[in-house]
């Protein structure tokens, strides 16, 4: 999973410094999302072994489900006032190609496209999402619920909706509500949030290795 790398406006200005201060909160929330994501996928792996327990299903249907919305809302918050770095977009695309190719080679085509590929697709619509986030959120949810495309992963509309909600959060008082949470989380969580792409690809590689490489995403 990932979020937008931004190009700060007003570098060296008071506004630029404020953006840098706020980034610590975003990094911390992304770090928390990474922890939830890894926990979710690890539990999914465990459910296919003799370690399976009923509480694992409950956890995956509740607490760990917050990972994707948290990531995408953070992405939208950053997108609200800044453009996505073309270099970062290309990095995510390369990672998406590797992950999705691995899934296809493993015979897991139902898990393609993954969240990285969907994020790259949605970021091509970054302009309209920034200009009309409420409309984008509504259309995204309509697509995800009523105009579904035949894929086994997340519907693209959910990504659009959560990113658009992030844009709305950035432009409302809700943005400040996140500050206490971000500051309460320990620094190591924020450090994790600075490298979301590395954690995403890395934990998939580790779990893929634990399954013998033959079922990289089958527990997802």
Buried (B, 14 or more C-beta within 10 A) or exposed (E): BBBBBBEBEEEEEEEEEEBEEBBBBBBBBBBBBBBBBBBBBBBBBBBEEEEEEEEBEEBBEEEBEBBBBBBBBBBBBBBBBBBBEEEBBEBBBBBBEBBBEBBEEBEBEEBBBBBBBBBBBBBEBBEBBBEBBEEBBBBBBEBBEEEEEEBEBBBBBBBBBBBBBBBBBBBEEBBEEBBEEBEEBEEEBBEBBBBBBEBBBEBBBEBBEEBEEEBBBBBB
